[in-house]
Amino acid sequence: MRIKTYDTHTTILSNDRVAEDHYLLRCKCPEIAQSALPGQFVHVLISSGPGMLLRRPFTVYTVENDEITMLYQIIGQGTQQLSEMSKGATIQVLGPLGNTFDIEDTVDPAIIVGGGAGIASLMLLAVALRERSIPTIALVGSQNRRRLLSVDDLRSISVPVHIATDDGSVGHHGFVTDILTRMLNKHDLHHPIIYACGPHGMLAAVAKISTEHKVRTQVAMENRMGCAMGVCLGCVCPVRINENLIDYQRVCTEGPVFNATEIAWEI
């Protein structure tokens, strides 16, 4: 089913710092709120000023009535400018864009693996899983306590959270994939599936671990985007067609969600 895309001006309702270099922006977008699915994103035109020609992609973090939120990290000029925008400022939002996660009612459990700001792509999914009473576990990784995201939001919908930090300031001292490996080794899971989003290296590690344990895995890729409409080809990723053939697919249109076994991680 093809989802209709809307291009609308909206007013920022709030734009709050939630962790070091991370902000949660809330705005009123009725059409997008009514149609956005887990894993989909919006393309935001922050301003028409110098250096702001291209829009920036942000996943839809949560939906409530006619409002959506975007959880984002300051990583460049555009997101820095966005973080400085206050309630009442106007931005232009195009969306919803991309495909969505596949949810099966027979899953037990759903294991959500988020690294850094990648957890933003998984929150709407977590809500959908809980609404369908699917047992869900979240594994959340960050550099340190100051950059830890979404833990309270996940716990508020009764999702147990396991935390890993690179410096050991909270939770497991190490990678979030360490927790995933330990969980798959120790527990005889009935019908699990893994949903993951985060840095490329983390996703490659999740794919390797899930293959070894024969657990189905879907990943949301975070490639840089230009147009987000499938025209510029700036966000392509290598996809394995068969054992000997590699093709390239657009993360903005064929993705951002892929089966982990489809991606040619070694390229």
N, C-alpha and C positions, 0 to 999 in steps of 0.2 A: 504494500500500500504506500503510495507516494504522499508525503506530507506537504501541504501547502506552505510556502515560505512567505514571510511578511517582512517588509522593510519600513520601519517606523521610528519616528522621533519620540523620545521618552525623557521624562524628568527623573533625575536621581532622587530617591527617597531617603537613602542613607548610604554612607560609604565609610565603614569603620575598620580600623586596624584590629586584626584578630590574632596576629602573631608577628614576629619580627619579619618585616618586608612583605607581609601578606595582608590583604584587605578583603572585606566582604561588601559587595555593592548590591543594593536593592533598588529595583525600579519597577514601574508599572507597565507591563506589556501584556494586555489581556489575550490577544490572539496567540502569541507565543506561549503564554502560560497554559492555554487550553490545549495546545497540540504538542508540546515538547515531550519527548520520550527519553528514558535513561540513556546516557551516552552522547546525546546530541549536543550541539553547541550553537552559539550565536557569533556573528561577526560584527564588531563594534567600531564605528567611526567616532573616534574620540574628539577630534576637532579638525578644522580645515587649515590649521596653521602649518608652518614649515616643518617638514619631517613627518607629518601626520597624514600623508597621502593614502597609505594603506590602512585598511581596517585591521583590528586585532581579534583573534579568535579566543573565546572564553566558553568553557562548558557551562551548561545550565546546572547550577548547583542544587537549588531547591525551587519548588513551585508552591505558592500559597495563594489561593483564589486567583486574582488577576495580576499577581506580582511574581517576578523571578529574581533570583539572586545569582551572583557570579563571584566565586572565590578565586582570587588571582594573586600572583606574586609579582613584585616589582623586578623586572629583568632588563628594562631598557627605557628609552625616552618616552615611549607611548604609555607604558604602565606607570611610570613615574608621574607623568602628567595626570593620568587617570586618578591616581591615589590622592592628588591634591585638589580634586574636584569635590565640591561640597553639595549638600542637599539643595535642590533647586536647579542645579546645572543640567544642561541638556546634552544627550548623546543620541546617536542614530544606531539602531540595532536591527540587524538582518538575521532572520532565523525562523524556525529551527532548521539546522543544517545537519547533514550526515545521517548515518544509519544508527541502529540502536542495539543494545544487548539482547540476546535471546534468553528468555526466561522460561524454564520448564517447571511445572508444579511437582514433578517427581524428584527434584533436586533435594539432597539431604547429606551434608549441608552445602550452602553457598558460602564460599570463602572469598572474601573481598581483600585484595592486597593493594594498598596504596602507598606509593613512595613520594614524599614531599607533597607538592601541589597536585600531584596526580590523584590524590584522594578526592579532589573536586569532581572528577568525572564519575565517581562511584556513589556519591551521596544520594542522588535521585534514584539510582538503582537499588540502594539499600532500602529506601522507603518503599519502592515497588515490591521488593522481596518480602518485607515485613507485612505489607498489606495483603499479600497472598499467603501469609502464615508459613513461609518457607524458612526453615532454620538457617540463620545467618551468623557468620563469624567475621570480624574485621581484623586485619593485620595492618597496622599503620606504622610507617617508618619516617624518620626525619633526621636531620643533621644533629639536632639537639632539642632540649626542652623548649627553648624560645621559639622554635619554628614548628612545633608540633601542632597539627591541624585536625579539626573535625571530631576529636575524641568525645567531647560533650554532646555534639550533635548526634553521633552514632549511638551513644548510650541512652540518649533521650528517646530513641525508638526501640530500646531494648535489644540492641546489638552488642554482644560482648566484644571488647576491644583488647588486642594484644599489641603492645608498643615496643618498637625497637628504635634506638638512637645511635648514631655513629660514635658519639662520645660517651655513651653510657649514662647521661645525665638523668634519664628516666627509662624504665623498662629494660629490655634486653640490650646489652652492650654489643652492638654489631648490626648486621643487616636484617631487614624484615624477612628476607628469604631464608635466613637461619631458622626463624620461627616456623615458616611454612614447611621446611624440610623436617623439622622435629615433629610437627603436627601430623604430617603424612606418614612418618615412620612409626609413630607411637599409637596412632588411632586407626581402628578398622572402620573406616567411614563407609556408610551405606551406598550413597549415590552422589558423590561430591562433584562440584564444578568450581573452578577458580575464575574470578573476574579480577583483572589487574590493570592498573595504570600507573605510570611513573617514568623515570628516566629509562633510556633505551637499554642500558646495561642491566638494570633491574628486571626489565621485561624479558630480556634474553635469558636471564638466570631463572626466572619463573617458568619460562617455556621449557627449559632444560629439565628442571625439577619435575614439572608436570608430566613431561614425556616419560621420564624414568619411572614415575609412579602410575602412569596410564590414567591420568586425571584430565578430563576435558577442560580446556582453558580458553577464555576469550580475553583479548587485550584491547585497550583503547590507546591508539598511537597518538603521540604528541608532536608530530612533525611540524616544522614551521610552514605557515600558509601565506600565500599572497592574495589570491582572489577568493578562495573558499568556495568557488563555484565550478571547479573542475576544468578551468580554461588555461591557467598559467602553467600547470604541471610542476609547480614548485614544491609540492608536498608529497611526491610519489615515494612509495616504499617497495622494496623487492618482495615479490610473492612467488612462491614455488607452485608452478602449474603441474609439474610431475617431477620425477626423480632427476631428469636431465634438463628441464626447461624452467627458466626464471622469467617472469614478466614483471611489469611495474604497474601498480595501481595507485589511484589518488586517495590519500587519506581523507580529504574533504568530502568526497562523494562515495567512493566504494567503501570507505571507512567512516569514522575513525575506528570502528570496532572490527576486529578480525579474529578468526580462530588462530591461536598461537602457532599451530602446526603449519599454517599457510605462509607465515613470514620466513624469508630466507635470512635468518639472524646473522649469519656469518659474513654477509655482504655489507 
